[in-house]
């Protein structure tokens, strides 16, 4: 029973911890899903290119593409009164918020970037708290944006910035600091005038229908053929390769550590088998007398080891899955001071498969070799 409990606890720990990692990864993925495009087209080398260099209409006509927008992204200075913040302007087409899931991120104001010929800005919530502006037109909702001029020669008397005032139409919040503190959305036309871009853009955002990863990469290949070698097409995961790869690496590292814990638990099973063989030594002669061979005896104790291991694995897996789904349904483990109320959990079939494979492998190895050695050593 001690051996069964050891295997049970280690198996249960594996499914709970891996599901916890999956839940965190899913939360991070959802946060970026609502802000970043499914596919981002930009230059391999350089920053800006002429709109006419890229056949933009072909992208819109590809099956699976829901929406696409030309983008101007550049570093600017945002000013309200005597307060200033360095951030990034993201000039997009006027219907960007309504056509994507960005409208779900608005915490106040409206989704319009342009209305009746007037441009509006939609900054992040952290920028709002730092600069102290409102999106309510009844109050002072006008901010000043300073954009660096690229073609102007800078000297002691010249002004290197082009400044334009703009009304704040809304405020968004993603829950990710790098987005909420660093981005302000405006219309493409406003960004073009501010930065004095002449029919130039920095990239194209592409949003897809609800498709699988396999279909997404197929769509990426189609766009790459249209774009040519001058441009690169990145999925959302590739846009944030460091974050997603770090999460996956942590999960793999934890899985390996838990595998070692299971191996240590298997030593208690080896000890149990050793004691069992010694204890039943006299009884084995009874088996010999009814026709058992050494091979039959080894097989008997081998099956005993497998029974211990598999019983612990099945109980541990069942309890682990039960705890995971109870957490998913009821959220009894809360997280304080977080954007989510409770510890997220996500059970994946492949994790369950790898855990079963690990339990079976450890069970076979830890049963077969010790039993083979002990039966031979004790000369039963």
N, C-alpha and C positions, 0 to 999 in steps of 0.2 A: 504493500500500500504506500510506503514511503517513496518507492521508485515511481509508482503511478502518479503520486502527487507532484513529484519533481518534474516529470514530463508534462503533466497537466498545466502546472504554473508557467513553465517556459513557453509552451504552445499558446496559452492564453495571452501571455505578455506579447508574443509576436504579433498576433492578430490585432490586439488593442493598439499597440504602439504604431504599427504600420497603417492602420486605419486612421489614427490620429494625424499622422504625417499626410495621408491622402486628403484629409479634411482641410488641413492648413494650406496644402497645395491648391485645392479647389477654391478656397477663399481668395488666395492671391491671384489665381487665374481669373476668377469672376471680377475682381477689382480692376484688373487690366483689360478684361474683355469689354467692360463698359466704357473704357476711355480710348484704348488704342484700336486702330483698324485691324481687320483680319489679315490684310496684306498691305505692305507699304512699299511704294516704288520710289527709288531715289537714285542718284548718280553713284557709280562705283568710285569715281574720282571727281572732286569738285563739289560745289554746293548748289548752284542755280543753273537752270537751263531754260531755253525758250520753249514756250508751250507748244509751238508748232513742230518742235523736234520729236514730239511724241504723239502718236495717233491715239488721242484720248477717246475718240468715239468707239474704237474697236474694243476697248476695255468694257465699256458700258453694255455692249452687245453680246458679251460672252455669257453663255449659260451658267447660272450659279452666282453671278454678280448681282447683288441687290442694289448697291449704291456706290458711287465713286465721286471723289472731289479733288480738284486741284488744291494744292496747299502751299502757303508761304510761311515758313517758320524761321524766326530770327530773334536774336537777343535784343531787348529794349529796356528802357527805364520807365517805370510807372510812377507817377507823382500825384499826390493828393495833399494840397496845402504845403506844409514844410516837410512832409514825409515822402521818402522815395524807396523803391524796391527794384532791384534788377531781376528781370524775369524774361519769359519768351512770349512773343506774340505768335499766334497761330491763325493766319488768315485762311478762311475756308469759304466755300460757297454758301449762299444765304440760307439754303434749306438743310444744312448739315445736321443741326440738332434735331429737327423734326423727322429726318430720314434715317437717323441712326438711333442707337440706344442712349445717346448723350442726354436726351430730354429727361430721362429718368434720374439723372444726377443733379438736376436743378433743385436747389434748396430755397430759392426765392426768385421772383421776377419771371420773365417770359423767355421763350426760346428763340425769339427773333433776333437775328444779327443785322437785319436791315428791314426797315418798315417805312413805306412812303418816301423813299429817297434818303432816309436818315439812317446812318450806321450806328450800331450799338455794340458795346463790349460785354463779354461774359467772362469775368475773371474767376479764379479759384477762391474758396472760402478762407484760406489762410491769408491770402493777399488782402481780402476784405478786412479781416481782423487786424492786420498790421497797419493798414493805411486808413481804416475807419471811414469807408464810403458806404453808400446805400444804393440799392437798385430802385428805390421808390422815387418816382419823379417829383413827389411833393417836397422832397428834401434835396440837398445838394448832391446829386448823383453823377456829376461830371468829373472826370479824371483827365490827366494830361499824359500822353505817351510820347516819349522821346525815342526816335529811331535814328540809328547811325547811317549817315550818307556814305555810300561806297565810292562815288566818282568825284567827290569834292576834295580839293586839296586843303589840308589842315595847316593853319599857321596860328600865330599868337592872337590874331584878331578875329579869325573866322569862327563860325559856329559849326561844329562837326555833326550836330544833331538837327533833325527835322522834327518839330513838335506839333502835335495836333491834339485838340481836345475832343473827347468823345463821352457820350452818356453811357452809364452802366445800365444794361437792360435786364441782367440776371446774374446769379451767382451759382456756380456748380461746386460739388464736393464729391470726391471719389473715395476719400479715406486714405489715400496714399499721399504722403507729404510731398514727394517729388512732383506730383501733378497739381495739387491744391495750392502750393506755394510758388509754382514756377510758370504757370500758363495763364494767358488771357486770350480768349477767342474774339476775333473780329471778322468782318466780311473780307473776302479776298480783295475787293476793290479798295477798301480802306487801307489794308496792309500794303497794297501795291503803291498807293499814293504816298503813304507815310515813308516808305523805304525807297521810293522813286525807282521801283522795278519797272522795266519796260517789257511787258508781256513775258515776264520771267516768273518761274515758280521753283520751289525747292523739292517738291515731291508730289505724289498722288496717293491718297488714302483710298483703299478698296475695301468695302464691306460685302460680305457674302451672305447667301441664304443659309439656313440651318443645314449644314453639310458635315459629313464625317471628316476626320483628319486625312484619310486617304484621298477623298475627293478634293480637299483643300490643297494638298500638295500637287494633285493633278491640275487643278486650276492655276496654281503657281507656275507650273511648267508651261502652260498655255500662254500666260502673260509674259513669261520670260522670252518666249519665242517672238512675241509681238514687240517687246521692249528692245531686244538685241543685247549685245555684249556691253554696251555703254552703261546700261542700267542694272541695278540689283533689285530683286523682289524678296522681301523678308516677311515671314509669318510673324504672328504676335510673339511666339516663343523665341524666334530668332532676334526680334527687336530687343528682348530682355533676356538674352542668352545667359548672362551671369546669374540672374536671380533664379531662373528655372533650373539651370544646371546645378546650382548650389543646393536647391531643395531636393533634387533627385539624388545628388551625391550624399547628402545627409541621410536620406532614406536607405540607400544602399549600405552606408556605414553602420547604421543602427541595425539593419537586418543581419549583417555579418556578426556584429557583437552578440545579438540574440541567438544566433546559430551557435556561437561558442558557449553561451549559457546553457543551451540545450545539450551540447556535448558534455558539459560538466554534469548536468543532471543525469546523463546517460551512464556516468561512472557509478552512480548509486545503484543503477540497474545491474551493472556488471558485478558490483559487490553482492547484490541480492542473488544473482545467479551463482556466484561462487559459493555462498553460504548454502544455497539450495542443493548444489551438487554434492557438497561435503555432507550435508544432513541426510540426503537421500542415497548415500553411497551403498548402504546395506540393502536398501529396497531395490536397487537396480539389479542385484543378483537374481531377484525374483523374476524380473523381466527377462534376464538372460535364460532362465530356466524354462520360460514359455516360448523361447525362440527369437528374442530380440538380439540384434547385432550391435556392434559399437556405432555403426552408422545410424541405426534406429535410435539409439540413446542420444547421440549428438543432435539428431533431428528433433527429438522430444524436448530437450532443453533449449534448443534454438527457437522452437515454436513458443516455448514459455517466455523467452525474452521478447519475441515479437508481440505476444499477447500483452505483456506489460507496457511496451512502447506504444502500441496501437491504441490500447485502452486509454492511456494517458493522453495521447494525441487527440482522440475523438472527444473525450470529455473536455479537454482544454480548448479545442476548436469550437465546440458547442457553447461553452461558457463565454468564450471571447466574443463570438458572434452575438450572443444574447446581450452582453454588456454594451457592445457597439450599437446595436439597434435600439436598446433602451436609451442610450445617450442621444441617438439621432431623433427618436420620437419624443422624449421627455426633457432632454438637456439637463440632467441632474448635476452635472459638473459645470458650474458657471465660470466665466472669465471676467474678472473685475476690470473696470476702466478700459474697455475695448469696444470696437465697433460691432462686435458680435456678442450675443448674450451668453453663449455656452461654448464649450470645447467642440469644434466641428469634427465630425467623423464621416469617413467615406470608405465603405467596404468595396474592394475590387476583387473580381474573380481571380485575376492572375496572382494576387497576393495569397489568396486561399490555396491556389494550386501550388505555389512555391513552398508554402508552409507544409502542406501535405507531403510534397516531395522531400522536404528536409526531414520530416518526422520518419518517413519510410526509410530514407537513406541511413539516418542515424540508427534507427531500429535494427536494420539488417546488419550494418557494420558492427554495432556494439553487441549484437547477439551472436553472430556467426564466429568471429575470430576468438573471443574469449572462451566460448563453449568448446570449440575445436581444440584449443590449447589445454583447457582444464580437463576435459575428458581424457585426452591423451596423457596428460601429466599424472593424473590420479590412477591411471591404468584400471579403469572400471571394467 
